[in-house]
Amino acid sequence: MTATPNGGSAGKNAAGQCNELYAFGARSFSVWDANLNRVYDSGDEFEKNTQALSNGRFNASNDNDSLDSRSASKGPEPEGVVVGKFGKKTYAFVGLERIGGVMVYDVSKPASASFVTYLNTRNNATGDLGPEGLALIPGDKSPNGKPLLVIGNEVSGTTAILQINLQY
């Protein structure tokens, strides 16, 4: 095992071959508390919620519509998240870069976050593809007085603006 200057492991042996494996996220999102304790993780919910899509094949990529093309490599690949408070509720909007669309979770009680809905305007190999960035526009700054979710799509070069209709 090769040591790093700070005394830790570089994850490679003397021959330069990797002998440790690290994996970070890419198929879920986590909620952490102020003490850096993970209190929630969505696990395999993204893939469970996208497996029966009628507007895209399961684990398709953002630049093709091939069934399972992403299963061996990060699946739906959550790319970005924005969080917004609406009344007494707090929601996380998680963009999925590969299959597309946005997962919405109620994170008002972080340790018991819950799936709300999945928004996806993809149409198989066309439509909005590859959400890269998300932004929330509060209702008081919106042109129509309603909160808006703005999604920049890298592959299709489109911008989707979704109105958030609140129901209490």
OpenMM code with the backbone's topology and positions (N, CA, C; nanometers):
from openmm import Vec3, app, unit

residues = "MET THR ALA THR PRO ASN GLY GLY SER ALA GLY LYS ASN ALA ALA GLY GLN CYS ASN GLU LEU TYR ALA PHE GLY ALA ARG SER PHE SER VAL TRP ASP ALA ASN LEU ASN ARG VAL TYR ASP SER GLY ASP GLU PHE GLU LYS ASN THR GLN ALA LEU SER ASN GLY ARG PHE ASN ALA SER ASN ASP ASN ASP SER LEU ASP SER ARG SER ALA SER LYS GLY PRO GLU PRO GLU GLY VAL VAL VAL GLY LYS PHE GLY LYS LYS THR TYR ALA PHE VAL GLY LEU GLU ARG ILE GLY GLY VAL MET VAL TYR ASP VAL SER LYS PRO ALA SER ALA SER PHE VAL THR TYR LEU ASN THR ARG ASN ASN ALA THR GLY ASP LEU GLY PRO GLU GLY LEU ALA LEU ILE PRO GLY ASP LYS SER PRO ASN GLY LYS PRO LEU LEU VAL ILE GLY ASN GLU VAL SER GLY THR THR ALA ILE LEU GLN ILE ASN LEU GLN TYR".split()
positions = [
    Vec3(0.0842, -0.1163, 0.0000),
    Vec3(0.0000, 0.0000, 0.0000),
    Vec3(0.0894, 0.1235, 0.0000),
    Vec3(0.0583, 0.2211, -0.0823),
    Vec3(0.1338, 0.3445, -0.0908),
    Vec3(0.0764, 0.4458, 0.0069),
    Vec3(0.1628, 0.5130, 0.0808),
    Vec3(0.1175, 0.6137, 0.1764),
    Vec3(0.1178, 0.7511, 0.1113),
    Vec3(0.0296, 0.8361, 0.1569),
    Vec3(0.0257, 0.9747, 0.1106),
    Vec3(0.1103, 1.0589, 0.2055),
    Vec3(0.1434, 1.1830, 0.1669),
    Vec3(0.2258, 1.2676, 0.2546),
    Vec3(0.1666, 1.2884, 0.3941),
    Vec3(0.0343, 1.2826, 0.4064),
    Vec3(-0.0265, 1.3018, 0.5387),
    Vec3(-0.0379, 1.1707, 0.6163),
    Vec3(0.0207, 1.0638, 0.5641),
    Vec3(0.0221, 0.9363, 0.6332),
    Vec3(-0.0940, 0.8450, 0.5998),
    Vec3(-0.1876, 0.8913, 0.5203),
    Vec3(-0.3027, 0.8096, 0.4815),
    Vec3(-0.2686, 0.7194, 0.3641),
    Vec3(-0.3643, 0.6410, 0.3216),
    Vec3(-0.3466, 0.5495, 0.2107),
    Vec3(-0.3840, 0.6174, 0.0797),
    Vec3(-0.3097, 0.5907, -0.0270),
    Vec3(-0.3409, 0.6429, -0.1595),
    Vec3(-0.4335, 0.5487, -0.2350),
    Vec3(-0.4641, 0.4321, -0.1761),
    Vec3(-0.5526, 0.3362, -0.2410),
    Vec3(-0.4844, 0.2542, -0.3487),
    Vec3(-0.3507, 0.2600, -0.3548),
    Vec3(-0.2750, 0.1832, -0.4551),
    Vec3(-0.1604, 0.1103, -0.3871),
    Vec3(-0.1223, -0.0034, -0.4448),
    Vec3(-0.0081, -0.0754, -0.3914),
    Vec3(0.1207, -0.0206, -0.4532),
    Vec3(0.2351, -0.0804, -0.4194),
    Vec3(0.3650, -0.0320, -0.4673),
    Vec3(0.3765, -0.0371, -0.6195),
    Vec3(0.3009, -0.1260, -0.6843),
    Vec3(0.3032, -0.1369, -0.8309),
    Vec3(0.2090, -0.0360, -0.8965),
    Vec3(0.1389, 0.0449, -0.8168),
    Vec3(0.0476, 0.1441, -0.8714),
    Vec3(-0.0911, 0.0907, -0.9023),
    Vec3(-0.1176, -0.0336, -0.8608),
    Vec3(-0.2497, -0.0926, -0.8853),
    Vec3(-0.3456, -0.0545, -0.7730),
    Vec3(-0.4685, -0.0246, -0.8095),
    Vec3(-0.5684, 0.0099, -0.7088),
    Vec3(-0.5979, -0.1114, -0.6215),
    Vec3(-0.5970, -0.0909, -0.4913),
    Vec3(-0.6289, -0.1998, -0.3996),
    Vec3(-0.7362, -0.1599, -0.2986),
    Vec3(-0.7962, -0.0423, -0.3179),
    Vec3(-0.9082, 0.0025, -0.2366),
    Vec3(-1.0129, 0.0597, -0.3307),
    Vec3(-1.1374, 0.0400, -0.2960),
    Vec3(-1.2471, 0.0874, -0.3791),
    Vec3(-1.3322, 0.1852, -0.2999),
    Vec3(-1.3574, 0.2998, -0.3598),
    Vec3(-1.4431, 0.3999, -0.2982),
    Vec3(-1.5537, 0.4346, -0.3965),
    Vec3(-1.6733, 0.4500, -0.3477),
    Vec3(-1.7855, 0.4906, -0.4321),
    Vec3(-1.8633, 0.5983, -0.3588),
    Vec3(-1.8974, 0.7036, -0.4294),
    Vec3(-1.9703, 0.8130, -0.3691),
    Vec3(-2.0980, 0.8379, -0.4470),
    Vec3(-2.2115, 0.8174, -0.3841),
    Vec3(-2.3409, 0.8550, -0.4378),
    Vec3(-2.3692, 0.8129, -0.5799),
    Vec3(-2.4355, 0.9005, -0.6528),
    Vec3(-2.4696, 0.8886, -0.7941),
    Vec3(-2.6005, 0.8169, -0.8207),
    Vec3(-2.6601, 0.7511, -0.7256),
    Vec3(-2.7891, 0.6866, -0.7464),
    Vec3(-2.8935, 0.7316, -0.6457),
    Vec3(-2.8560, 0.8179, -0.5531),
    Vec3(-2.9484, 0.8604, -0.4485),
    Vec3(-2.9115, 1.0013, -0.4021),
    Vec3(-2.9900, 1.0521, -0.3065),
    Vec3(-2.9489, 1.1745, -0.2389),
    Vec3(-2.9605, 1.1507, -0.0891),
    Vec3(-2.8792, 1.2218, -0.0137),
    Vec3(-2.8768, 1.2071, 0.1311),
    Vec3(-2.9048, 1.3405, 0.1973),
    Vec3(-2.9584, 1.3326, 0.3187),
    Vec3(-2.9783, 1.4493, 0.4030),
    Vec3(-2.8894, 1.4301, 0.5251),
    Vec3(-2.8129, 1.5343, 0.5558),
    Vec3(-2.7190, 1.5308, 0.6675),
    Vec3(-2.7593, 1.6354, 0.7696),
    Vec3(-2.7351, 1.6067, 0.8981),
    Vec3(-2.7643, 1.7063, 1.0003),
    Vec3(-2.6428, 1.7970, 1.0207),
    Vec3(-2.6554, 1.8935, 1.1104),
    Vec3(-2.5492, 1.9919, 1.1330),
    Vec3(-2.4213, 1.9285, 1.1873),
    Vec3(-2.4315, 1.8083, 1.2445),
    Vec3(-2.3137, 1.7385, 1.2976),
    Vec3(-2.2556, 1.6388, 1.1975),
    Vec3(-2.2975, 1.6500, 1.0723),
    Vec3(-2.2523, 1.5634, 0.9629),
    Vec3(-2.2899, 1.4170, 0.9826),
    Vec3(-2.4055, 1.3937, 1.0421),
    Vec3(-2.4616, 1.2590, 1.0512),
    Vec3(-2.5667, 1.2448, 0.9418),
    Vec3(-2.5552, 1.1391, 0.8649),
    Vec3(-2.6565, 1.1162, 0.7619),
    Vec3(-2.7846, 1.0702, 0.8296),
    Vec3(-2.8935, 1.1448, 0.8047),
    Vec3(-3.0209, 1.1113, 0.8684),
    Vec3(-3.1200, 1.0513, 0.7698),
    Vec3(-3.0903, 1.0621, 0.6392),
    Vec3(-3.1790, 1.0049, 0.5379),
    Vec3(-3.0999, 0.9796, 0.4103),
    Vec3(-3.1354, 0.8718, 0.3419),
    Vec3(-3.0822, 0.8444, 0.2087),
    Vec3(-3.1944, 0.7818, 0.1259),
    Vec3(-3.2088, 0.8274, 0.0022),
    Vec3(-3.3193, 0.7795, -0.0817),
    Vec3(-3.2957, 0.6395, -0.1379),
    Vec3(-3.1757, 0.5851, -0.1195),
    Vec3(-3.1479, 0.4477, -0.1626),
    Vec3(-3.1769, 0.4249, -0.3098),
    Vec3(-3.2571, 0.3234, -0.3398),
    Vec3(-3.2864, 0.2893, -0.4795),
    Vec3(-3.4192, 0.3479, -0.5286),
    Vec3(-3.4725, 0.4471, -0.4568),
    Vec3(-3.6028, 0.5034, -0.4940),
    Vec3(-3.6047, 0.5675, -0.6328),
    Vec3(-3.4963, 0.6318, -0.6737),
    Vec3(-3.4952, 0.6948, -0.8061),
    Vec3(-3.5202, 0.5901, -0.9143),
    Vec3(-3.4503, 0.4777, -0.9043),
    Vec3(-3.4667, 0.3742, -1.0060),
    Vec3(-3.6017, 0.3040, -0.9950),
    Vec3(-3.6513, 0.2859, -0.8744),
    Vec3(-3.7851, 0.2277, -0.8588),
    Vec3(-3.8902, 0.3184, -0.9207),
    Vec3(-3.8742, 0.4501, -0.9024),
    Vec3(-3.9731, 0.5451, -0.9542),
    Vec3(-3.9598, 0.5719, -1.1036),
    Vec3(-3.8496, 0.5348, -1.1646),
    Vec3(-3.8336, 0.5565, -1.3092),
    Vec3(-3.8476, 0.4284, -1.3902),
    Vec3(-3.8614, 0.3144, -1.3272),
    Vec3(-3.8617, 0.1880, -1.4014),
    Vec3(-3.9820, 0.1684, -1.4921),
    Vec3(-4.0921, 0.2334, -1.4628),
    Vec3(-4.2128, 0.2139, -1.5437),
    Vec3(-4.2451, 0.3362, -1.6301),
    Vec3(-4.1437, 0.4139, -1.6636),
    Vec3(-4.1670, 0.5333, -1.7452),
    Vec3(-4.2256, 0.4982, -1.8810),
    Vec3(-4.3194, 0.5798, -1.9257),
    Vec3(-4.3720, 0.5611, -2.0608),
    Vec3(-4.3011, 0.6535, -2.1589),
    Vec3(-4.2268, 0.7528, -2.1064),
    Vec3(-4.1606, 0.8493, -2.1941),
    Vec3(-4.0089, 0.8338, -2.1987),
    Vec3(-3.9581, 0.7199, -2.1558),
    Vec3(-3.8146, 0.6909, -2.1623),
    Vec3(-3.7894, 0.5507, -2.1127),
    Vec3(-3.6900, 0.4854, -2.1671),
    Vec3(-3.6578, 0.3483, -2.1245),
    Vec3(-3.5791, 0.3500, -1.9939),
    Vec3(-3.5970, 0.2480, -1.9132),
    Vec3(-3.5321, 0.2390, -1.7826),
    Vec3(-3.3814, 0.2585, -1.7928),
    Vec3(-3.3299, 0.3485, -1.7091),
    Vec3(-3.1868, 0.3801, -1.7021),
    Vec3(-3.1258, 0.4140, -1.8381),
    Vec3(-3.2052, 0.4783, -1.9236),
    Vec3(-3.1509, 0.5294, -2.0503),
    Vec3(-3.0620, 0.6492, -2.0190),
    Vec3(-2.9744, 0.6819, -2.1114),
    Vec3(-2.8871, 0.7968, -2.0930),
    Vec3(-2.9546, 0.9235, -2.1429),
    Vec3(-2.8890, 1.0357, -2.1226),
    Vec3(-2.9463, 1.1621, -2.1661),
    Vec3(-2.9283, 1.1873, -2.3156),
    Vec3(-2.8433, 1.1118, -2.3806),
    Vec3(-2.8202, 1.1335, -2.5237),
    Vec3(-2.8630, 1.0159, -2.6104),
    Vec3(-2.9315, 0.9180, -2.5511),
    Vec3(-2.9914, 0.8087, -2.6287),
    Vec3(-3.1053, 0.7495, -2.5463),
    Vec3(-3.1793, 0.6604, -2.6034),
    Vec3(-3.2932, 0.6014, -2.5331),
    Vec3(-3.2777, 0.4504, -2.5213),
    Vec3(-3.1532, 0.4045, -2.5056),
    Vec3(-3.1262, 0.2611, -2.4971),
    Vec3(-3.1563, 0.2085, -2.3577),
    Vec3(-3.2367, 0.1041, -2.3509),
    Vec3(-3.2705, 0.0394, -2.2256),
    Vec3(-3.1445, 0.0003, -2.1494),
    Vec3(-3.1370, 0.0373, -2.0224),
    Vec3(-3.0295, -0.0033, -1.9314),
    Vec3(-2.8911, 0.0498, -1.9665),
    Vec3(-2.8807, 0.1492, -2.0522),
    Vec3(-2.7472, 0.1968, -2.0895),
    Vec3(-2.6729, 0.2609, -1.9726),
    Vec3(-2.7443, 0.2964, -1.8656),
    Vec3(-2.6804, 0.3592, -1.7491),
    Vec3(-2.6784, 0.2691, -1.6256),
    Vec3(-2.7321, 0.1497, -1.6335),
    Vec3(-2.7399, 0.0659, -1.5134),
    Vec3(-2.6032, 0.0326, -1.4553),
    Vec3(-2.5047, 0.0122, -1.5389),
    Vec3(-2.3715, -0.0208, -1.4889),
    Vec3(-2.2902, 0.1029, -1.4523),
    Vec3(-2.3421, 0.2203, -1.4812),
    Vec3(-2.2653, 0.3421, -1.4604),
    Vec3(-2.3516, 0.4550, -1.4049),
    Vec3(-2.3763, 0.4546, -1.2764),
    Vec3(-2.4434, 0.5610, -1.2024),
    Vec3(-2.5932, 0.5738, -1.2241),
    Vec3(-2.6549, 0.4868, -1.2998),
    Vec3(-2.8003, 0.4898, -1.3148),
    Vec3(-2.8543, 0.6248, -1.3576),
    Vec3(-2.9561, 0.6764, -1.2893),
    Vec3(-3.0182, 0.8030, -1.3299),
    Vec3(-2.9292, 0.9246, -1.3044),
    Vec3(-2.8299, 0.9110, -1.2228),
    Vec3(-2.7282, 1.0120, -1.1925),
    Vec3(-2.7841, 1.1466, -1.1478),
    Vec3(-2.8229, 1.1556, -1.0194),
    Vec3(-2.8664, 1.2853, -0.9684),
    Vec3(-2.7562, 1.3889, -0.9872),
    Vec3(-2.7923, 1.5026, -1.0442),
    Vec3(-2.6929, 1.6030, -1.0834),
    Vec3(-2.6972, 1.7276, -0.9962),
    Vec3(-2.8150, 1.7733, -0.9630),
    Vec3(-2.8253, 1.8965, -0.8852),
    Vec3(-2.9491, 1.8945, -0.7993),
    Vec3(-2.9482, 1.9790, -0.6973),
    Vec3(-3.0632, 1.9865, -0.6068),
    Vec3(-3.0844, 2.1314, -0.5644),
    Vec3(-3.2094, 2.1701, -0.5547),
    Vec3(-3.2473, 2.2967, -0.4926),
    Vec3(-3.3518, 2.2663, -0.3874),
    Vec3(-3.3512, 2.3470, -0.2833),
    Vec3(-3.4441, 2.3268, -0.1729),
    Vec3(-3.5253, 2.4547, -0.1556),
    Vec3(-3.6552, 2.4385, -0.1371),
    Vec3(-3.7415, 2.5545, -0.1179),
    Vec3(-3.8441, 2.5308, -0.0100),
    Vec3(-3.8757, 2.6365, 0.0619),
    Vec3(-3.9770, 2.6294, 0.1675),
    Vec3(-4.1041, 2.6943, 0.1149),
    Vec3(-4.2146, 2.6232, 0.1289),
    Vec3(-4.3452, 2.6693, 0.0853),
    Vec3(-4.4403, 2.6510, 0.2025),
    Vec3(-4.4778, 2.7620, 0.2652),
    Vec3(-4.5585, 2.7516, 0.3860),
    Vec3(-4.4792, 2.6819, 0.4941),
    Vec3(-4.5349, 2.5751, 0.5499),
    Vec3(-4.4657, 2.4992, 0.6550),
    Vec3(-4.3870, 2.3809, 0.6000),
    Vec3(-4.3909, 2.3620, 0.4695),
    Vec3(-4.3250, 2.2466, 0.4075),
    Vec3(-4.1958, 2.2888, 0.3378),
    Vec3(-4.0970, 2.1998, 0.3396),
    Vec3(-3.9710, 2.2199, 0.2695),
    Vec3(-3.9552, 2.1057, 0.1701),
    Vec3(-3.9260, 2.1417, 0.0453),
    Vec3(-3.9122, 2.0422, -0.0608),
    Vec3(-3.7732, 2.0460, -0.1213),
    Vec3(-3.7238, 1.9276, -0.1565),
    Vec3(-3.5990, 1.9149, -0.2316),
    Vec3(-3.6361, 1.8728, -0.3732),
    Vec3(-3.5800, 1.9426, -0.4708),
    Vec3(-3.5995, 1.9121, -0.6130),
    Vec3(-3.4662, 1.8594, -0.6638),
    Vec3(-3.4632, 1.7322, -0.7054),
    Vec3(-3.3391, 1.6656, -0.7436),
    Vec3(-3.3427, 1.6350, -0.8935),
    Vec3(-3.2539, 1.6971, -0.9702),
    Vec3(-3.2466, 1.6728, -1.1145),
    Vec3(-3.1718, 1.5447, -1.1449),
    Vec3(-3.2264, 1.4641, -1.2355),
    Vec3(-3.1611, 1.3389, -1.2771),
    Vec3(-3.1009, 1.3597, -1.4155),
    Vec3(-2.9695, 1.3687, -1.4201),
    Vec3(-2.9022, 1.4063, -1.5442),
    Vec3(-2.9239, 1.3075, -1.6584),
    Vec3(-2.9300, 1.1802, -1.6324),
    Vec3(-2.9335, 1.0816, -1.7418),
    Vec3(-3.0743, 1.0524, -1.7926),
    Vec3(-3.1614, 0.9962, -1.7108),
    Vec3(-3.2978, 0.9666, -1.7573),
    Vec3(-3.3781, 1.0958, -1.7685),
    Vec3(-3.3352, 1.1977, -1.6973),
    Vec3(-3.4003, 1.3278, -1.7049),
    Vec3(-3.5047, 1.3464, -1.5974),
    Vec3(-3.5566, 1.4654, -1.5942),
    Vec3(-3.6619, 1.4975, -1.5007),
    Vec3(-3.6117, 1.5350, -1.3632),
    Vec3(-3.7078, 1.5565, -1.2740),
    Vec3(-3.6797, 1.6029, -1.1389),
    Vec3(-3.7618, 1.5220, -1.0396),
    Vec3(-3.6953, 1.4662, -0.9401),
    Vec3(-3.7617, 1.4002, -0.8290),
    Vec3(-3.7918, 1.5061, -0.7235),
    Vec3(-3.9107, 1.5010, -0.6667),
    Vec3(-3.9491, 1.5970, -0.5633),
    Vec3(-3.9704, 1.5204, -0.4335),
    Vec3(-3.9047, 1.5680, -0.3262),
    Vec3(-3.9148, 1.5062, -0.1948),
    Vec3(-3.9563, 1.6105, -0.0915),
    Vec3(-4.0438, 1.5701, 0.0001),
    Vec3(-4.0767, 1.6526, 0.1153),
    Vec3(-3.9686, 1.6254, 0.2191),
    Vec3(-3.8887, 1.7269, 0.2499),
    Vec3(-3.7800, 1.7129, 0.3473),
    Vec3(-3.8078, 1.7982, 0.4715),
    Vec3(-3.9359, 1.8250, 0.4968),
    Vec3(-3.9749, 1.9045, 0.6137),
    Vec3(-3.9246, 1.8411, 0.7428),
    Vec3(-3.9305, 1.7094, 0.7485),
    Vec3(-3.8743, 1.6320, 0.8603),
    Vec3(-3.7606, 1.5503, 0.8006),
    Vec3(-3.6384, 1.6037, 0.8034),
    Vec3(-3.5272, 1.5437, 0.7293),
    Vec3(-3.5054, 1.3943, 0.7519),
    Vec3(-3.5216, 1.3466, 0.8733),
    Vec3(-3.4971, 1.2044, 0.9005),
    Vec3(-3.6049, 1.1140, 0.8415),
    Vec3(-3.7174, 1.1724, 0.8037),
    Vec3(-3.8239, 1.0934, 0.7421),
    Vec3(-3.8700, 1.1595, 0.6117),
    Vec3(-3.7736, 1.1991, 0.5301),
    Vec3(-3.8054, 1.2581, 0.3998),
    Vec3(-3.8913, 1.1607, 0.3202),
    Vec3(-3.9767, 1.2165, 0.2330),
    Vec3(-4.0653, 1.1277, 0.1572),
    Vec3(-4.0806, 1.1757, 0.0129),
    Vec3(-4.0895, 1.0794, -0.0768),
    Vec3(-4.1092, 1.1053, -0.2191),
    Vec3(-4.2466, 1.1672, -0.2408),
    Vec3(-4.2526, 1.2724, -0.3239),
    Vec3(-4.3787, 1.3401, -0.3541),
    Vec3(-4.4218, 1.3119, -0.4967),
    Vec3(-4.3337, 1.3417, -0.5931),
    Vec3(-4.3685, 1.3219, -0.7337),
    Vec3(-4.2420, 1.3235, -0.8188),
    Vec3(-4.2590, 1.2842, -0.9421),
    Vec3(-4.1500, 1.2843, -1.0400),
    Vec3(-4.1990, 1.3600, -1.1623),
    Vec3(-4.1261, 1.4621, -1.2027),
    Vec3(-4.1606, 1.5446, -1.3176),
    Vec3(-4.0615, 1.5163, -1.4298),
    Vec3(-4.1101, 1.4762, -1.5463),
    Vec3(-4.0193, 1.4487, -1.6568),
    Vec3(-4.0887, 1.4814, -1.7888),
    Vec3(-4.0328, 1.5776, -1.8619),
    Vec3(-4.0896, 1.6193, -1.9904),
    Vec3(-4.0197, 1.5530, -2.1087),
    Vec3(-3.9355, 1.4555, -2.0805),
    Vec3(-3.8679, 1.3801, -2.1860),
    Vec3(-3.9710, 1.3063, -2.2704),
    Vec3(-3.9395, 1.2877, -2.3984),
    Vec3(-4.0235, 1.2072, -2.4868),
    Vec3(-3.9316, 1.1089, -2.5584),
    Vec3(-3.8993, 1.0003, -2.4894),
    Vec3(-3.8036, 0.8998, -2.5352),
    Vec3(-3.6703, 0.9668, -2.5676),
    Vec3(-3.6270, 0.9724, -2.6928),
    Vec3(-3.4961, 1.0293, -2.7255),
    Vec3(-3.5029, 1.1789, -2.7556),
    Vec3(-3.6188, 1.2418, -2.7371),
    Vec3(-3.6323, 1.3849, -2.7645),
    Vec3(-3.6915, 1.4551, -2.6429),
    Vec3(-3.7133, 1.5834, -2.6559),
    Vec3(-3.7676, 1.6619, -2.5452),
    Vec3(-3.6560, 1.7173, -2.4593),
    Vec3(-3.6867, 1.7461, -2.3342),
    Vec3(-3.5871, 1.7996, -2.2413),
    Vec3(-3.4957, 1.6870, -2.1948),
    Vec3(-3.3676, 1.6985, -2.2276),
    Vec3(-3.2716, 1.5921, -2.1978),
    Vec3(-3.1508, 1.6464, -2.1217),
    Vec3(-3.1174, 1.5838, -2.0108),
    Vec3(-2.9961, 1.6151, -1.9369),
    Vec3(-3.0050, 1.7349, -1.8450),
    Vec3(-3.0957, 1.7335, -1.7445),
    Vec3(-3.1014, 1.8454, -1.6506),
    Vec3(-2.9640, 1.8695, -1.5868),
    Vec3(-2.9150, 1.9890, -1.6033),
    Vec3(-2.7814, 2.0232, -1.5524),
    Vec3(-2.7894, 2.1215, -1.4366),
    Vec3(-2.8855, 2.2105, -1.4392),
    Vec3(-2.8976, 2.3100, -1.3336),
    Vec3(-3.0425, 2.3362, -1.3003),
    Vec3(-3.0686, 2.3641, -1.1730),
    Vec3(-3.2034, 2.3913, -1.1252),
    Vec3(-3.2028, 2.5229, -1.0485),
    Vec3(-3.3120, 2.5974, -1.0603),
    Vec3(-3.3278, 2.7200, -0.9830),
    Vec3(-3.4747, 2.7358, -0.9458),
    Vec3(-3.4984, 2.7878, -0.8265),
    Vec3(-3.6345, 2.8167, -0.7817),
    Vec3(-3.6574, 2.9676, -0.7858),
    Vec3(-3.7713, 3.0059, -0.8382),
    Vec3(-3.8127, 3.1458, -0.8359),
    Vec3(-3.9334, 3.1538, -0.7431),
    Vec3(-3.9210, 3.2257, -0.6301),
    Vec3(-4.0345, 3.2358, -0.5384),
    Vec3(-4.1518, 3.3084, -0.6026),
    Vec3(-4.2714, 3.2792, -0.5556),
    Vec3(-4.3920, 3.3383, -0.6109),
    Vec3(-4.3905, 3.4902, -0.6140),
    Vec3(-4.3329, 3.5541, -0.5101),
    Vec3(-4.3329, 3.7002, -0.5068),
    Vec3(-4.2342, 3.7625, -0.6057),
    Vec3(-4.1513, 3.6798, -0.6700),
    Vec3(-4.0584, 3.7305, -0.7718),
    Vec3(-4.0897, 3.6747, -0.9104),
    Vec3(-4.1953, 3.5967, -0.9193),
    Vec3(-4.2359, 3.5308, -1.0429),
    Vec3(-4.3287, 3.6210, -1.1242),
    Vec3(-4.3217, 3.6134, -1.2567),
    Vec3(-4.4096, 3.6971, -1.3389),
    Vec3(-4.5579, 3.6639, -1.3255),
    Vec3(-4.5903, 3.5423, -1.2801),
    Vec3(-4.7324, 3.5069, -1.2657),
    Vec3(-4.7754, 3.4907, -1.1195),
    Vec3(-4.6862, 3.5260, -1.0266),
    Vec3(-4.7197, 3.5179, -0.8849),
    Vec3(-4.7134, 3.3790, -0.8255),
    Vec3(-4.6762, 3.2783, -0.9044),
    Vec3(-4.6643, 3.1397, -0.8574),
    Vec3(-4.5164, 3.1014, -0.8525),
    Vec3(-4.4769, 3.0153, -0.7581),
    Vec3(-4.3381, 2.9694, -0.7572),
    Vec3(-4.3076, 2.8895, -0.8849),
    Vec3(-4.1856, 2.9063, -0.9347),
    Vec3(-4.1445, 2.8383, -1.0571),
    Vec3(-4.0155, 2.7604, -1.0333),
    Vec3(-4.0051, 2.6455, -1.0991),
    Vec3(-3.8820, 2.5673, -1.1017),
    Vec3(-3.8246, 2.5795, -1.2423),
    Vec3(-3.7020, 2.6301, -1.2525),
    Vec3(-3.6363, 2.6472, -1.3819),
    Vec3(-3.5301, 2.5388, -1.3953),
    Vec3(-3.5322, 2.4678, -1.5095),
    Vec3(-3.4412, 2.3556, -1.5318),
    Vec3(-3.3639, 2.3801, -1.6613),
    Vec3(-3.2317, 2.3891, -1.6509),
    Vec3(-3.1467, 2.4013, -1.7687),
    Vec3(-3.1047, 2.2625, -1.8136),
    Vec3(-3.1365, 2.2267, -1.9381),
    Vec3(-3.1076, 2.0926, -1.9904),
    Vec3(-2.9896, 2.0971, -2.0863),
    Vec3(-2.8822, 2.0306, -2.0461),
    Vec3(-2.7550, 2.0342, -2.1173),
    Vec3(-2.7609, 1.9704, -2.2560),
    Vec3(-2.8173, 1.8533, -2.2678),
    Vec3(-2.8121, 1.7793, -2.3938),
    Vec3(-2.9085, 1.8373, -2.4969),
    Vec3(-3.0313, 1.8667, -2.4560),
    Vec3(-3.1293, 1.9204, -2.5513),
    Vec3(-3.1118, 2.0707, -2.5723),
    Vec3(-3.0356, 2.1374, -2.4841),
    Vec3(-3.0169, 2.2813, -2.4969),
    Vec3(-3.1441, 2.3594, -2.4686),
    Vec3(-3.2332, 2.3012, -2.3895),
    Vec3(-3.3617, 2.3644, -2.3601),
    Vec3(-3.3673, 2.4104, -2.2148),
    Vec3(-3.4563, 2.5024, -2.1910),
    Vec3(-3.4859, 2.5466, -2.0547),
    Vec3(-3.6334, 2.5189, -2.0290),
    Vec3(-3.6609, 2.4432, -1.9251),
    Vec3(-3.7990, 2.4133, -1.8877),
    Vec3(-3.8351, 2.4982, -1.7669),
    Vec3(-3.9529, 2.5556, -1.7689),
    Vec3(-4.0027, 2.6327, -1.6553),
    Vec3(-4.1322, 2.5672, -1.6102),
    Vec3(-4.1303, 2.5144, -1.4880),
    Vec3(-4.2457, 2.4437, -1.4340),
    Vec3(-4.3067, 2.5238, -1.3201),
    Vec3(-4.4366, 2.5437, -1.3250),
    Vec3(-4.5064, 2.6134, -1.2174),
    Vec3(-4.5310, 2.5156, -1.1048),
    Vec3(-4.5046, 2.5587, -0.9839),
    Vec3(-4.5274, 2.4747, -0.8670),
    Vec3(-4.6643, 2.5108, -0.8098),
    Vec3(-4.7552, 2.4166, -0.8180),
    Vec3(-4.8902, 2.4359, -0.7661),
    Vec3(-4.8978, 2.3760, -0.6272),
    Vec3(-4.9099, 2.4618, -0.5300),
    Vec3(-4.9093, 2.4190, -0.3912),
    Vec3(-5.0486, 2.3748, -0.3468),
    Vec3(-5.0507, 2.2645, -0.2735),
    Vec3(-5.1742, 2.2139, -0.2161),
    Vec3(-5.1466, 2.1799, -0.0710),
    Vec3(-5.2245, 2.2361, 0.0180),
    Vec3(-5.2035, 2.2121, 0.1604),
    Vec3(-5.3197, 2.1346, 0.2167),
] * unit.nanometer
topology = app.Topology()
chain = topology.addChain("A")
for resn in residues:
    res = topology.addResidue(resn, chain)
    for name in ("N", "CA", "C"):
        topology.addAtom(name, app.Element.getBySymbol(name[0]), res)
